[in-house]
Amino acid sequence: MIIKCPYCGPRDVIEFTYQGDATRKRPDPSSTDQNLWNAYIYDRSNPAKSHCEFWLHTGGCRQHLVVTRDMSTHSISSVGFARDSKHAGDQ
């Protein structure tokens, strides 16, 4: 899989580290609701469609990215900086 880093250009996926689902909402840090935190940490969906994910370019510019890819074909439709994403504050 090739990820097109906005700084470094197209790079092999081996240069990147997957950092999780970019669509999940973190509970309020002061929450003591154990069920809410368990769901956030352990419950994962596996959609067979387009999905946003956080990736870190560990072998390059070290930027956090949001990658939108199709989970069944692994084709990437967009890559952007996490800091510019509406999802950036959710993780």
LINTANOR-V740005 format. One record per pair of residues at least 6 apart in sequence whose ideal C-beta (glycine too) atoms are under 6 Angstrom apart, sorted by sequence separation. I is the first residue (numbers start at 0). J is the second residue. If there is no record, write none. Layout:
# LINTANOR-V740005
I|J + I|J
This chain:
# LINTANOR-V740005
3|9 + 4|10 + 56|62 + 81|87 + 68|75 + 1|9 + 2|10 + 55|63 + 26|35 + 66|75 + 67|76 + 2|12 + 26|36 + 54|64 + 67|77 + 0|12 + 54|66 + 66|78 + 2|15 + 26|39 + 51|65 + 52|66 + 64|78 + 65|79 + 51|67 + 65|81 + 64|81 + 49|67 + 63|81 + 65|84 + 49|69 + 50|70 + 65|86 + 47|70 + 46|70 + 47|71 + 22|51 + 21|51 + 21|52 + 21|53 + 19|53 + 18|53 + 17|54 + 18|55 + 15|54 + 16|55 + 15|56 + 16|57 + 14|58 + 21|65 + 14|59 + 4|56 + 7|59 + 7|60 + 6|60 + 4|59 + 21|86 + 24|89 + 0|73 + 3|78
